[in-house]
Amino acid sequence: MADTKTPIADPAVRTPDGLRRFRFPRFRPGGVAGRLAVVVFVLAVAAGSVLVVRSALTPPPGPPAPEIPAEQVTAAAVEPNSVVPAQGADTAAAPRPQAVQSGADPLRVWAGKLAGPTGVPARALMAYGNAELVVRSSTPGCHLSWATLAGIGRVESDHGRYAGAALGDDGLPSEPIIGVPLDGSAGVRAIADTDGGRYDGDPSLDRAVGPMQFIPATWRAWSSDANLDGRGDPQQIDDAALAAGRYLCAGGRDLGTPTGWWAGVFSYNNSVPYGQKVFGLADGYARAGASA
């Protein structure tokens, strides 16, 4: 809004040399009021100079830090080892384990149907559903559910959407998903580099990578090739989801039982709030999918 007040006289005058110099108000030398006015005026000018200097030294604000997906999720009020999440919408109508990019197929149709009710991107659902089919074929006693994988995927990377990324039809995020340095700071484990920066680009410290956030050493142990392109890639969500499913089922765990389910999730991240967040998400996804 424009200022409508009477303009204040400029306290500076222009000298013959063209420079602007401050003109101090004239007061009676012997007057107390005059001396106080001079002091106040000088202090005001000095304070203004300090503000200008501080403003000049303050760096401009940088871009906001990406939101951490796990911090956006509320932990479910459930005791560990007490119950398992609801069963998800059956993937039995989907095809047998296969490369999930092979055009329109029942798995793609299934994922498209559940994407709206669950709020999970269809491309991510295809990866979770395919991983369930593969693991149920190879390890039927584990009872892996796509909904559990979806819960982990939401907490770890918001289904491949961390920091504004988006999954392409090839299952790769538009930008590689790289976690924070595992340097032992508050809430972070200390893990020295184990991959020479091959997966995380960091030759000094390890970082979790990809939509399911595998640390390099764990990825080397559980690397999977779900899209059948001849290599395992932690950034590719089909590969990452299948590796996560195999990892959850390790050691003969039965995810259909409370103790087995919680043990599997705690193997992924040994934190009660983490497990409660995954539980709440998995249960919600399963119920939404079942009613779709």
N, C-alpha and C positions, 0 to 999 in steps of 0.2 A: 504494500500500500504506500502511496506517495505521502511524504511528510508535509503537513499543512502548517506547521509551527513557524514562527518568525525566525528567519535565518540568524545564526550567531556569527558575530564578526570574526573574521579569520585572525588568529593571534599572531600570524606571521606577516612580514612585509617583504617586498622585493627590493633588494639593494641595487645600486647602479651596476654592479657586476652580474646581475641577473639571478643571484642566489636568493632563496627564501630563508629569512632568518626570523626566529621568534621575537615578537615584540611584547615585552612584559608590561602589564598595566602599571600606570603611574599612581602611586599612593604617597600620602604625606610621610616623609621619612620618620617623623617622630611619633606617628600614630601606631598604637598597638594593633588596631584592626588592619592597618596597612601591612604591617610586618606579617601578621597571620595570613593575610590573603596571599602574599607572595609565597609563603611556605606551602600553602595548600596548592597553589598553582604549579609550583615546581614538582611537588610530590605527584600531582595528577599526571604531569607530562612524563615523569619517570615511570610511573605505573603503566602508562600506555606503551612506553618503549619496551618494558619487560614483556607485556602481552604480545607485542609484535614479534619479539625474539623467540618467545616460547612457541608461537604459532609457526614460525619459520623452521624451528627445530623439530617439530612434531611430524613424523612421517605420515603420509596419507594412509588411510585404512586399506588393508589388503582385502582380497575376496574372502567371503565367509567360509569357514571350514565346513567340509561336508558333514551332514548329520550322520551319526553312527546308527546303523539300522537297529542294533540291539537296544539302544536307549529309547527307541520309539515304541517298544513292546512292553506291555504290562505282564508281570509274572502271574501265573495262575495260582490261586489259593488251594494248592494241593500238596499233600505230603509225599515225598519221594517213596517209591516202592509200594505205594498204596493202591494204585490203579493205573490202567493204560488208557491212552486216548481212544475215542470212538473209532470204529472201523470206517474207512473211507469208501467212496463210491467204487464199486467193483470195476477193476480193469480187465475182467475176463473177456469182455467184448472186444478188447483191443487185440492187435495181432501178436503173434509170437515175437520173442526178442529179435530185433532187427535194427538196421541203420534207420534212424528216425527221420532222415531227411527225404525219404523216397516218395515224394509226392503225397497226394491225398490218400489217407489210409484210416482205418478205424482208430488208431491211436491219436491221429490228428483231430478226428471228429470228436473223440472223447475229450481231448484237452480243450477244444473250442467250446464244448458244451459246459465245461466246469469253470472256464476262465471268468465268466461274469459273476456267478454266485460266490466264488471263492476270492476273487480279487487277485488271483495269481495269473501272471501272463501265460498265455497258451503255450508259448515256446518253452517256458520253464516247466509247465505241467507235463509236456511231452517227455522231457528228460526224466522227471520224477516217476512218471508212469512206466516208461521203458525200463528204468532201473529196477522198479518193483518186479516187472515181468521177468527180467533176466535173473535176479536173485531168487525169486520164487521158483524158477526152473532149476537153478543150480543148487540152491540151499533152501528147500521147502520148509524145513523145520524152523527157520528163522522168523517167518511170518512178517517180513518187511512190508511196510505200507508207504505208498507214495505220499500220504499226508505227513508222516514223520519227516521224510526228506524235505517236503515243502516247508515244514516248521523250521528246520535247520537252515534251509536256503533263505528264508525270510530274515532270520536273526543274523545270519552271516553277511548277506549282501543285498537284501531286499530283492531276491530272485534275479541277481545280476544287474540291478539298477543302481548300485552304489555310486555316489558322486555324479549322478546324472547319466550314467551309462545306460545302454539299452541292448538287449539281446537281438542279434540278427537271426535270420532264418538258419544260418549255419551254426547257431548255438554259441557264437563268440560274442562277448560284450564289445560295444563300440569303442571302449577304451579298456586296456588291461586293468583288472582289479587287483591292487596291491595293498596289503595291510600296512600297519605301522611297524617301525623297526622294533624287533623284540629285544629291547635293551635293558630290561629289568626295572624300568620306571614303574610308577604306581599302577597297579592293576595289570601289568604286562610281564610275561615271563622273559627271562634272559636266555637267548639262544644265539650262540655265535654262528657265523656263516657255515653252512654245510654244502652249499651247491655252487660256490664261486659266482653267485649272482645269476646262474643260468635261468632260474624260474622267476626270481623276484627282482633281478637287476641290482641287487645290493651285495657287493663283495665283502662287506664287513659284518653284517648281521642278517639273520634270517627274517623273513616276513611271510605272513600267510598270503596265499595267492588264489585268485579265481573266485567264481561264484559260491563255492562251498568252503573257501578259505582253508586250504591245506598248507601246512608248513612243508618246505621242500623235502625233508627227510621222510615224512609220512607219505607224501605223494610218491616218492620213489618206491616205497614198500607196497602201495596199493594202486599204483597207476593202472588205469583201465582205458580200453578203447571201445566205447559204446557206439560210436558212429561209424566204426569199421573203416577208418581212413588210414589205418596202419600205424597209428601212434597214439599215445595217451597224452592229453593236453589238459592241465588243471584249469586253464581259462575256458575250455569248451564245456558247456554245461552238461551235455550228455555224458562225457567222460567223467566229469567231476561228480555227478549225481550217482553214477554206478560205483565209482570208487568209494563214495560215502556210504552207500548201501552195503557194500562188502565189508567195509570197516566196522559198521555198526553190528554186523552179524558175526564178527570174528570171535573165536573161542567157543563156538557152539551156542551163542546166545539165542534165546527165543524171545523176540520182541513182542510176542503175543501175551507174555506174562509181565506183571508189574516189575519184578526184580530184573528180568531180562531187558525190558524196555529202558528202565532207568540206568542200568549198567551200561547199555549201549550209548545212551546220550551222554552220560558222564565220561565215557571214554573219549568222546568228542571234545567235551569241555567240562572239567570236574568242578562244576559250580552249581549249587542248588538253584539260585535265581535263573541261571541259564536253562537248566532242565525244566523249571517251571514255565519259562517263556516258551520253550519249544513245545511243551505239553499243551499249553493253552492254544497255541497256533495250530498244532496238529489236530487237536480235538475240534476246533472251530472249522478248519478246512474240511475235515471228514464229514462233519454234520452238514455243512453247506453243500458239499458234493453229493451226499446221499439224498438230499431233498431236491437236487437239480433235475 
